[in-house]
């Protein structure tokens, strides 16, 4: 039977040790500190060990460590363990491979699966890993499976960066003379089709299952024209059965009513035909249109609004009539614009700033 070891270190009282235990982030270390405190209070070694989830011999070993090193000696020593399967440099290289994606002509797949990455790791590093291990490595690198955002193959990233960098000067060039000296409001505009061919969004379900949700196969639809001013957290929308310059004129008139009485609106929109100035498009005196670069919907935060509305209000629903679709659009839009904090969070873009 092992002899009890006296606690010879007396730089902390039992009360002080208990305070240290309450501040300790590691529960195992906190239990060891409390066990030492119980011993200092005169509790038997057997009872002190049992109260703190250890046996008497283990407590004896921690008393030795405490006498020699204090509280620092109660922490777990680093464990050697099995060396990592991949070095830090190899992990960085693998992360780059994953983010770059496969070359369909070379790799024969259009997206990486864990089994494909097993082959890549074996080829590059001569290390054989199981699919589950590869999945754990990906999570350790901060990667997870996400739904990608589509983009047009004709997009010009340089043009988009130039637009954001020169946004203030583009606004200044677009403003008419009568807007000089007025406060400038930046608005974003777009339109979305909402109809019986609805959207399916993510839901919670049992792992490995594929739950069924309703989706209509009819084709009645409406067009929701929406515009947002992130700085003022206000919006304006109309719901119409089609898109045209005349309908766009109605929407512009609605936006004009919401613009501040002494302000001028710069409306950011894409290059759709019904957005083009012409004889059929009536632009109010307090609104100026500014076109986005071609194939650049990611610059328009209204795209995020449509995603939010479809995911939370307009998906997984069957509408029997056009009137029901219109009512659903109005309800969804009003719910969004009335939540000013959410509106600002979704639509604010730091590059879209100008000084009046």
One Martini backbone bead per residue (centre of mass of N, CA, C, O) as a GRO file, in nm:
protein
  356
    1UNK     BB    1   0.096   0.036   0.023
    2UNK     BB    2   0.071   0.360  -0.021
    3UNK     BB    3   0.200   0.642   0.094
    4UNK     BB    4   0.135   0.933   0.211
    5UNK     BB    5   0.162   1.262   0.086
    6UNK     BB    6   0.267   1.554   0.172
    7UNK     BB    7   0.170   1.887   0.172
    8UNK     BB    8   0.433   2.125   0.138
    9UNK     BB    9   0.284   2.335  -0.011
   10UNK     BB   10   0.196   2.688   0.125
   11UNK     BB   11   0.114   2.934  -0.085
   12UNK     BB   12  -0.179   2.801  -0.062
   13UNK     BB   13  -0.485   2.782   0.024
   14UNK     BB   14  -0.777   2.619   0.007
   15UNK     BB   15  -0.938   2.868  -0.085
   16UNK     BB   16  -0.747   2.948  -0.317
   17UNK     BB   17  -0.778   2.682  -0.474
   18UNK     BB   18  -1.083   2.709  -0.526
   19UNK     BB   19  -1.060   2.965  -0.697
   20UNK     BB   20  -0.883   2.839  -0.915
   21UNK     BB   21  -1.089   2.623  -1.003
   22UNK     BB   22  -1.309   2.828  -1.110
   23UNK     BB   23  -1.093   2.944  -1.339
   24UNK     BB   24  -1.071   2.677  -1.476
   25UNK     BB   25  -1.096   2.529  -1.802
   26UNK     BB   26  -0.999   2.254  -1.687
   27UNK     BB   27  -1.163   2.001  -1.533
   28UNK     BB   28  -0.927   1.815  -1.445
   29UNK     BB   29  -0.760   2.029  -1.299
   30UNK     BB   30  -0.979   2.119  -1.100
   31UNK     BB   31  -0.996   1.846  -0.951
   32UNK     BB   32  -0.701   1.848  -0.847
   33UNK     BB   33  -0.723   2.104  -0.682
   34UNK     BB   34  -0.953   2.009  -0.494
   35UNK     BB   35  -0.804   1.770  -0.373
   36UNK     BB   36  -0.586   1.940  -0.235
   37UNK     BB   37  -0.786   2.106  -0.064
   38UNK     BB   38  -0.900   1.867   0.099
   39UNK     BB   39  -0.632   1.789   0.231
   40UNK     BB   40  -0.585   2.064   0.376
   41UNK     BB   41  -0.871   2.017   0.541
   42UNK     BB   42  -0.843   1.690   0.636
   43UNK     BB   43  -0.912   1.495   0.438
   44UNK     BB   44  -0.912   1.203   0.327
   45UNK     BB   45  -0.764   1.052   0.065
   46UNK     BB   46  -1.001   0.876  -0.024
   47UNK     BB   47  -1.222   1.098  -0.026
   48UNK     BB   48  -1.077   1.305  -0.209
   49UNK     BB   49  -1.055   1.120  -0.453
   50UNK     BB   50  -1.357   1.045  -0.488
   51UNK     BB   51  -1.469   1.339  -0.523
   52UNK     BB   52  -1.253   1.371  -0.790
   53UNK     BB   53  -1.228   1.104  -0.971
   54UNK     BB   54  -1.015   0.917  -0.805
   55UNK     BB   55  -0.748   0.764  -0.681
   56UNK     BB   56  -0.512   0.745  -0.438
   57UNK     BB   57  -0.262   0.717  -0.624
   58UNK     BB   58  -0.322   0.956  -0.806
   59UNK     BB   59  -0.315   1.168  -0.585
   60UNK     BB   60  -0.024   1.120  -0.502
   61UNK     BB   61   0.098   1.210  -0.775
   62UNK     BB   62  -0.020   1.506  -0.763
   63UNK     BB   63   0.124   1.592  -0.509
   64UNK     BB   64   0.404   1.574  -0.619
   65UNK     BB   65   0.357   1.787  -0.845
   66UNK     BB   66   0.272   2.019  -0.658
   67UNK     BB   67   0.527   2.038  -0.482
   68UNK     BB   68   0.717   2.102  -0.734
   69UNK     BB   69   0.505   2.313  -0.934
   70UNK     BB   70   0.227   2.339  -0.862
   71UNK     BB   71  -0.033   2.406  -1.060
   72UNK     BB   72   0.128   2.347  -1.322
   73UNK     BB   73   0.163   2.030  -1.240
   74UNK     BB   74  -0.161   1.956  -1.306
   75UNK     BB   75  -0.107   1.935  -1.588
   76UNK     BB   76  -0.096   1.799  -1.883
   77UNK     BB   77   0.115   1.633  -2.059
   78UNK     BB   78   0.248   1.600  -2.340
   79UNK     BB   79   0.166   1.406  -2.619
   80UNK     BB   80   0.283   1.223  -2.863
   81UNK     BB   81   0.184   1.010  -3.037
   82UNK     BB   82   0.079   1.008  -3.345
   83UNK     BB   83   0.176   1.106  -3.627
   84UNK     BB   84   0.095   1.282  -3.874
   85UNK     BB   85   0.004   1.209  -4.194
   86UNK     BB   86   0.053   1.519  -4.248
   87UNK     BB   87   0.207   1.783  -4.312
   88UNK     BB   88   0.185   2.115  -4.318
   89UNK     BB   89   0.260   2.141  -4.619
   90UNK     BB   90   0.062   1.924  -4.723
   91UNK     BB   91  -0.195   2.056  -4.619
   92UNK     BB   92  -0.167   2.315  -4.787
   93UNK     BB   93  -0.169   2.174  -5.061
   94UNK     BB   94  -0.443   2.032  -5.031
   95UNK     BB   95  -0.613   2.285  -4.998
   96UNK     BB   96  -0.550   2.397  -5.278
   97UNK     BB   97  -0.670   2.163  -5.437
   98UNK     BB   98  -0.958   2.183  -5.332
   99UNK     BB   99  -1.014   2.486  -5.411
  100UNK     BB  100  -0.950   2.450  -5.721
  101UNK     BB  101  -1.022   2.187  -5.822
  102UNK     BB  102  -1.099   1.992  -6.076
  103UNK     BB  103  -1.003   1.838  -6.381
  104UNK     BB  104  -1.200   1.675  -6.590
  105UNK     BB  105  -0.987   1.574  -6.799
  106UNK     BB  106  -0.787   1.456  -6.577
  107UNK     BB  107  -0.986   1.339  -6.327
  108UNK     BB  108  -1.307   1.275  -6.412
  109UNK     BB  109  -1.421   1.522  -6.238
  110UNK     BB  110  -1.621   1.806  -6.097
  111UNK     BB  111  -1.577   1.695  -5.799
  112UNK     BB  112  -1.480   1.645  -5.484
  113UNK     BB  113  -1.407   1.351  -5.324
  114UNK     BB  114  -1.274   1.160  -5.089
  115UNK     BB  115  -1.182   0.936  -5.286
  116UNK     BB  116  -1.022   1.129  -5.471
  117UNK     BB  117  -0.829   1.239  -5.248
  118UNK     BB  118  -0.692   0.976  -5.188
  119UNK     BB  119  -0.550   0.963  -5.463
  120UNK     BB  120  -0.398   1.232  -5.440
  121UNK     BB  121  -0.236   1.164  -5.185
  122UNK     BB  122  -0.094   0.914  -5.297
  123UNK     BB  123   0.040   1.061  -5.541
  124UNK     BB  124   0.184   1.304  -5.384
  125UNK     BB  125   0.264   1.153  -5.075
  126UNK     BB  126   0.248   0.845  -5.023
  127UNK     BB  127  -0.051   0.824  -4.878
  128UNK     BB  128  -0.277   0.618  -4.701
  129UNK     BB  129  -0.627   0.693  -4.687
  130UNK     BB  130  -0.923   0.726  -4.557
  131UNK     BB  131  -1.213   0.882  -4.610
  132UNK     BB  132  -1.264   0.971  -4.316
  133UNK     BB  133  -0.988   1.107  -4.280
  134UNK     BB  134  -1.024   1.317  -4.498
  135UNK     BB  135  -1.271   1.453  -4.374
  136UNK     BB  136  -1.121   1.545  -4.117
  137UNK     BB  137  -0.909   1.719  -4.259
  138UNK     BB  138  -1.104   1.921  -4.387
  139UNK     BB  139  -1.221   2.026  -4.120
  140UNK     BB  140  -0.944   2.117  -4.002
  141UNK     BB  141  -0.918   2.330  -4.258
  142UNK     BB  142  -1.216   2.470  -4.279
  143UNK     BB  143  -1.390   2.263  -4.442
  144UNK     BB  144  -1.696   2.238  -4.643
  145UNK     BB  145  -2.004   2.166  -4.757
  146UNK     BB  146  -2.130   2.371  -5.023
  147UNK     BB  147  -2.325   2.590  -5.194
  148UNK     BB  148  -2.283   2.711  -5.487
  149UNK     BB  149  -2.229   3.002  -5.682
  150UNK     BB  150  -2.334   3.119  -5.960
  151UNK     BB  151  -2.178   3.200  -6.285
  152UNK     BB  152  -2.088   3.366  -6.553
  153UNK     BB  153  -1.851   3.300  -6.799
  154UNK     BB  154  -1.847   3.630  -6.884
  155UNK     BB  155  -1.722   3.740  -6.656
  156UNK     BB  156  -1.555   4.041  -6.510
  157UNK     BB  157  -1.351   4.096  -6.251
  158UNK     BB  158  -1.212   4.361  -6.326
  159UNK     BB  159  -1.472   4.524  -6.373
  160UNK     BB  160  -1.579   4.492  -6.087
  161UNK     BB  161  -1.341   4.626  -5.937
  162UNK     BB  162  -1.362   4.896  -6.086
  163UNK     BB  163  -1.647   4.966  -5.996
  164UNK     BB  164  -1.587   4.973  -5.690
  165UNK     BB  165  -1.344   5.172  -5.692
  166UNK     BB  166  -1.522   5.392  -5.891
  167UNK     BB  167  -1.804   5.457  -5.774
  168UNK     BB  168  -1.805   5.757  -5.696
  169UNK     BB  169  -1.735   5.864  -5.984
  170UNK     BB  170  -1.976   5.734  -6.132
  171UNK     BB  171  -2.190   5.888  -5.981
  172UNK     BB  172  -2.097   6.176  -6.052
  173UNK     BB  173  -2.130   6.139  -6.365
  174UNK     BB  174  -2.449   6.059  -6.355
  175UNK     BB  175  -2.532   6.318  -6.246
  176UNK     BB  176  -2.728   6.570  -6.257
  177UNK     BB  177  -2.745   6.905  -6.216
  178UNK     BB  178  -3.003   6.907  -6.014
  179UNK     BB  179  -2.824   6.725  -5.789
  180UNK     BB  180  -2.664   6.942  -5.681
  181UNK     BB  181  -2.617   6.929  -5.325
  182UNK     BB  182  -2.752   6.665  -5.274
  183UNK     BB  183  -2.848   6.403  -5.126
  184UNK     BB  184  -2.732   6.064  -5.154
  185UNK     BB  185  -2.898   5.771  -5.269
  186UNK     BB  186  -2.844   5.423  -5.247
  187UNK     BB  187  -2.975   5.193  -5.481
  188UNK     BB  188  -3.127   4.868  -5.534
  189UNK     BB  189  -3.220   4.668  -5.831
  190UNK     BB  190  -3.478   4.415  -5.903
  191UNK     BB  191  -3.603   4.096  -6.032
  192UNK     BB  192  -3.854   3.831  -5.963
  193UNK     BB  193  -3.964   3.514  -6.004
  194UNK     BB  194  -4.295   3.400  -5.898
  195UNK     BB  195  -4.417   3.055  -5.856
  196UNK     BB  196  -4.522   2.730  -5.902
  197UNK     BB  197  -4.220   2.694  -5.972
  198UNK     BB  198  -4.058   2.639  -5.713
  199UNK     BB  199  -3.856   2.639  -5.425
  200UNK     BB  200  -3.582   2.458  -5.288
  201UNK     BB  201  -3.485   2.421  -4.955
  202UNK     BB  202  -3.336   2.385  -4.674
  203UNK     BB  203  -3.357   2.118  -4.428
  204UNK     BB  204  -3.427   1.939  -4.152
  205UNK     BB  205  -3.283   1.607  -4.113
  206UNK     BB  206  -3.201   1.301  -4.139
  207UNK     BB  207  -2.932   1.134  -4.179
  208UNK     BB  208  -2.951   1.007  -4.515
  209UNK     BB  209  -3.193   1.152  -4.602
  210UNK     BB  210  -3.487   1.232  -4.839
  211UNK     BB  211  -3.704   1.454  -4.824
  212UNK     BB  212  -4.031   1.552  -4.895
  213UNK     BB  213  -4.152   1.821  -5.104
  214UNK     BB  214  -4.345   2.054  -5.229
  215UNK     BB  215  -4.409   2.086  -5.601
  216UNK     BB  216  -4.511   2.251  -5.854
  217UNK     BB  217  -4.618   2.208  -6.223
  218UNK     BB  218  -4.696   2.486  -6.272
  219UNK     BB  219  -4.691   2.840  -6.443
  220UNK     BB  220  -4.771   3.050  -6.263
  221UNK     BB  221  -4.679   3.408  -6.241
  222UNK     BB  222  -4.466   3.660  -6.093
  223UNK     BB  223  -4.329   3.995  -6.054
  224UNK     BB  224  -4.073   4.112  -5.838
  225UNK     BB  225  -4.015   4.444  -5.769
  226UNK     BB  226  -3.704   4.559  -5.621
  227UNK     BB  227  -3.592   4.803  -5.365
  228UNK     BB  228  -3.289   4.930  -5.193
  229UNK     BB  229  -3.185   5.122  -4.895
  230UNK     BB  230  -2.946   5.065  -4.669
  231UNK     BB  231  -2.903   5.333  -4.510
  232UNK     BB  232  -3.233   5.366  -4.454
  233UNK     BB  233  -3.398   5.101  -4.450
  234UNK     BB  234  -3.551   5.086  -4.739
  235UNK     BB  235  -3.836   5.020  -4.963
  236UNK     BB  236  -3.951   4.914  -5.304
  237UNK     BB  237  -4.255   4.764  -5.451
  238UNK     BB  238  -4.375   4.547  -5.720
  239UNK     BB  239  -4.644   4.355  -5.872
  240UNK     BB  240  -4.623   4.164  -6.178
  241UNK     BB  241  -4.699   3.973  -6.477
  242UNK     BB  242  -4.454   4.139  -6.608
  243UNK     BB  243  -4.196   4.257  -6.824
  244UNK     BB  244  -4.116   4.612  -6.869
  245UNK     BB  245  -4.086   4.943  -6.919
  246UNK     BB  246  -4.357   5.015  -6.793
  247UNK     BB  247  -4.314   4.865  -6.527
  248UNK     BB  248  -4.051   5.010  -6.451
  249UNK     BB  249  -4.187   5.288  -6.428
  250UNK     BB  250  -4.362   5.215  -6.187
  251UNK     BB  251  -4.127   5.151  -5.997
  252UNK     BB  252  -3.985   5.425  -6.012
  253UNK     BB  253  -4.224   5.581  -5.890
  254UNK     BB  254  -4.214   5.433  -5.617
  255UNK     BB  255  -3.927   5.512  -5.541
  256UNK     BB  256  -3.964   5.824  -5.555
  257UNK     BB  257  -4.153   5.834  -5.296
  258UNK     BB  258  -3.916   5.728  -5.087
  259UNK     BB  259  -3.744   5.939  -5.134
  260UNK     BB  260  -3.613   6.192  -5.016
  261UNK     BB  261  -3.719   6.522  -5.047
  262UNK     BB  262  -3.389   6.625  -5.079
  263UNK     BB  263  -3.311   6.388  -5.259
  264UNK     BB  264  -3.101   6.159  -5.453
  265UNK     BB  265  -3.123   5.881  -5.673
  266UNK     BB  266  -2.913   5.593  -5.708
  267UNK     BB  267  -2.975   5.328  -5.937
  268UNK     BB  268  -2.889   4.998  -5.916
  269UNK     BB  269  -2.854   4.808  -6.223
  270UNK     BB  270  -2.900   4.625  -6.480
  271UNK     BB  271  -2.900   4.551  -6.851
  272UNK     BB  272  -3.180   4.532  -6.907
  273UNK     BB  273  -3.402   4.632  -7.140
  274UNK     BB  274  -3.610   4.769  -6.919
  275UNK     BB  275  -3.355   4.965  -6.812
  276UNK     BB  276  -3.352   5.133  -7.059
  277UNK     BB  277  -3.330   5.421  -7.192
  278UNK     BB  278  -3.638   5.563  -7.327
  279UNK     BB  279  -3.948   5.615  -7.442
  280UNK     BB  280  -4.077   5.384  -7.236
  281UNK     BB  281  -3.895   5.516  -7.010
  282UNK     BB  282  -3.965   5.654  -6.687
  283UNK     BB  283  -3.769   5.896  -6.520
  284UNK     BB  284  -3.740   6.044  -6.250
  285UNK     BB  285  -3.597   6.340  -6.126
  286UNK     BB  286  -3.487   6.168  -5.846
  287UNK     BB  287  -3.358   5.963  -6.067
  288UNK     BB  288  -3.064   5.751  -6.125
  289UNK     BB  289  -2.908   5.545  -6.348
  290UNK     BB  290  -2.686   5.255  -6.275
  291UNK     BB  291  -2.482   5.035  -6.425
  292UNK     BB  292  -2.376   4.735  -6.432
  293UNK     BB  293  -2.182   4.510  -6.508
  294UNK     BB  294  -2.159   4.253  -6.690
  295UNK     BB  295  -2.226   3.968  -6.533
  296UNK     BB  296  -2.294   4.105  -6.206
  297UNK     BB  297  -2.494   3.998  -5.962
  298UNK     BB  298  -2.296   4.002  -5.705
  299UNK     BB  299  -2.326   4.329  -5.678
  300UNK     BB  300  -2.632   4.264  -5.604
  301UNK     BB  301  -2.811   4.246  -5.305
  302UNK     BB  302  -3.090   4.149  -5.413
  303UNK     BB  303  -3.009   3.856  -5.453
  304UNK     BB  304  -3.014   3.800  -5.143
  305UNK     BB  305  -3.311   3.862  -5.105
  306UNK     BB  306  -3.426   3.637  -5.278
  307UNK     BB  307  -3.299   3.407  -5.121
  308UNK     BB  308  -3.438   3.474  -4.852
  309UNK     BB  309  -3.736   3.458  -4.948
  310UNK     BB  310  -3.729   3.167  -5.058
  311UNK     BB  311  -3.616   3.029  -4.790
  312UNK     BB  312  -3.865   3.169  -4.588
  313UNK     BB  313  -4.149   3.221  -4.787
  314UNK     BB  314  -4.145   3.089  -5.115
  315UNK     BB  315  -4.120   2.796  -5.030
  316UNK     BB  316  -4.292   2.506  -5.019
  317UNK     BB  317  -4.539   2.606  -5.220
  318UNK     BB  318  -4.893   2.628  -5.304
  319UNK     BB  319  -5.056   2.794  -5.577
  320UNK     BB  320  -5.372   2.839  -5.735
  321UNK     BB  321  -5.325   3.151  -5.783
  322UNK     BB  322  -5.224   3.460  -5.871
  323UNK     BB  323  -5.320   3.608  -5.616
  324UNK     BB  324  -5.153   3.433  -5.419
  325UNK     BB  325  -4.878   3.517  -5.525
  326UNK     BB  326  -4.902   3.817  -5.468
  327UNK     BB  327  -4.951   3.793  -5.163
  328UNK     BB  328  -4.684   3.647  -5.101
  329UNK     BB  329  -4.498   3.873  -5.199
  330UNK     BB  330  -4.597   4.095  -5.008
  331UNK     BB  331  -4.546   3.949  -4.740
  332UNK     BB  332  -4.243   3.900  -4.777
  333UNK     BB  333  -4.149   4.190  -4.824
  334UNK     BB  334  -4.263   4.320  -4.563
  335UNK     BB  335  -4.106   4.141  -4.367
  336UNK     BB  336  -3.829   4.243  -4.457
  337UNK     BB  337  -3.852   4.567  -4.440
  338UNK     BB  338  -3.942   4.557  -4.127
  339UNK     BB  339  -3.645   4.436  -4.094
  340UNK     BB  340  -3.394   4.650  -4.064
  341UNK     BB  341  -3.155   4.480  -3.969
  342UNK     BB  342  -3.166   4.271  -4.197
  343UNK     BB  343  -3.152   4.459  -4.436
  344UNK     BB  344  -2.875   4.581  -4.373
  345UNK     BB  345  -2.713   4.316  -4.357
  346UNK     BB  346  -2.775   4.212  -4.656
  347UNK     BB  347  -2.722   4.506  -4.836
  348UNK     BB  348  -2.458   4.598  -4.742
  349UNK     BB  349  -2.189   4.794  -4.908
  350UNK     BB  350  -1.883   4.936  -4.870
  351UNK     BB  351  -1.837   5.039  -5.173
  352UNK     BB  352  -2.136   5.192  -5.159
  353UNK     BB  353  -1.999   5.496  -5.133
  354UNK     BB  354  -2.084   5.843  -5.066
  355UNK     BB  355  -2.042   6.192  -5.087
  356UNK     BB  356  -2.249   6.472  -5.070
   0.00000   0.00000   0.00000
